[in-house]
């Protein structure tokens, strides 16, 4: 069985406790790999390594272009190893083979390449109304802790590590214990690029106290965290010790508004992608379908028919449309949420049950599920389920659509489907979410920032805004008074 190690100070090594934890293939329910189970001491060693590398100044002293060459090499290595990385992503978290192959691995490579070639100004002149040279300079934050969830490990790796490195920081990367294998392989691959020792460190662990050590450490200057909202609150508390900088990309309960004047087929396909891609295990999942009354029955009937045709099966089979839930814990949680929705009075019109797949009887499969008769105060409408569960609400007119869309504590993403682009823009401006897709879903671009409002977190990933999250600003003010005698020098 394949074993994967930690990466500390440029070296692959076992944890000091020499223990491992299992990775279970959710398609089969069987263990397929083991990962080094780091201790607090291991995490402390990784942090010290990153701290020494940053304080030594070698990495941050390189020009942006010089650092970029390393990132471009990483992108090349990802592409060279794309087959094995895609296979591991599928085996580890049940992402369908076509999803891992055509979305996750290429996206990770493209993000490293984008930031490897990015050009930005480190200094900006301020036109101060005084005889001074006023400059705002951008500097790396220092040591960055990157913590990611299990649903998109490779993409999140790129989103966080690439901008952190190009900005001149050193990194300690901690994936979820429920989705570590593909990133562990990527850490091995990055070792081949020859980054200076300590610039990139990689820690896997099943012990939450190990992650807490990264968040609380006073040697760490920033935490970039993607995960659930409740965990995000705990991260804020733990990070408060040295008031470190935070980026928090948290939960979502995204509305998908479909107007009667939409392109029907596009909206139908987009709706399915928004909730059933990656088995609904997406923070941006369009889990609340808000349908205009004029097309409610027709759209719903077509949606049910298409959903029932989805081929459920082993994620490694390219013919599979819909794979397993990523792990046993989430499998149980999704079923619990479905049962709660039924108990609250909502009605299941499609799916809602576990599935036994031939040859994969131990896998974690649940039918794609659609609820109607949903009230806004129900838990299935309000709480993030992180699974293939769609609620359907009916509306009449823009005002009601916006009201339903905004009736949640989250504000991460949303969709609007209509041929009337003026209406689409009006509605988009009124929805409280950091991203609004119009007549499409799931467009993430390295050039455009991504992040949430309200309890979906703060800070941004990607784009110049995401890059600058990994930097700090310093004002440098030089007197230019003729004769060199500013007023302040003769105040007393």
Order of alpha helices (4+ residues) and beta strands (2+ residues): beta-beta-beta-beta-beta-alpha-alpha-alpha-alpha-alpha-beta-beta-beta-alpha-beta-alpha-beta-alpha-beta-alpha-beta-beta-alpha-beta-alpha-alpha-beta-beta-beta-beta-alpha-beta-alpha-beta-beta-alpha-beta-beta-beta-alpha-beta
